[in-house]
Amino acid sequence: MQRYPPQDTMRFEDKIRCLALCFNLSVTSWIRSRKRNADVGGVADSRHLLGLAVDVVLDDPGTREHFTKMATQLKLEVIDEGNHLHVQEPRF
């Protein structure tokens, strides 16, 4: 069954909106300047610099597994960084 819009043509920000509509979450970081990225200890080639990564905190930590599964279905990578989830477009 084809979903609309097809997941492989959805923009990153639309995927994040989709997740935000399904989960109670807060975005704590999205687009960063190089200085801010360095100040918070981000890697030099962080996807935050391109606006292709977000850090989110879920209101209900018990939904992490479900969130990760849905994000993966949207072809996003999820990295559990302990106090937040880092969600990004995969590198090719």
N, C-alpha and C positions, 0 to 999 in steps of 0.2 A: 504494500500500500504506500503510495507517495504522500508524503506530508507536505503541507504548504506553510511557509515557503520551504523548499528543499533545504535540508540542513547544510549541505555543502555550499550553498549560495547565500546563507545568512551572514550578515555582517557581525563582527565580534560584539558590538554594542547591543545588537538585537538579541544575541544569544544570552548576554548578561541580563537584559531586561526580562527575557523569558524565564530565566532562573529566579530573578527577583520577584516575579509574579507568582511563582510556585513555592517559594520559601521566604520566611521572615528573616531578612538579612540586612546588614549594613555594609556598604562599600567603604573601606577605610583608606584605600589608596588606589588611584587609577593612573592618570598620566603624571609622570614626574619629570622635572628638569634634571639635567646631569648633576647639578649641585645637590639637589634634594636626594636623588638616588644614592649619591656617594655618602651623604650625611646619615642615611638610614642603613648603610651597609649593603646596598644593592649591588649586584654584579654589573660589570662594565657594559655588558650587552643586554641588559634587562629589557624585557618586552614592555615594561612600564614606560620606557623612553619613547616608544612608538604608539602608546595607547592600546597595546594588545595584551595587557595583563591587568588584573584587578586583585586586590586583597579583600576578602570578605570575612565577616564574623556572622555566624548563624545564631539567631536568638535561641534556638533549641539545638544544642550540640548533638542530641540524639538523632538528628536528621543528616549528619555528615555523610553517612554511607549512601543514603538515598540521593543527596545532593551530588555526590561524586559520580554516582551512576548516571544521573540525568546529564550532568556536564559532559561526561564521556560520550554519551549518545549524541550530544551536540558537537562532538569532535573537538572538545577542549581538554587541555591537560589540567589536572588538579594536583597540587602539592600541599600536603598537610604540614604547615609550619608551626604546629603546636597551638599558638593562640589565635591563629587565623588560617584560612585557606587561600592559597595563591592559585588563581585561575588564569590560564593564558592560552592564546592560540599556539598550536604546536609549531616548532621550527621545522623547516623543510630542507 
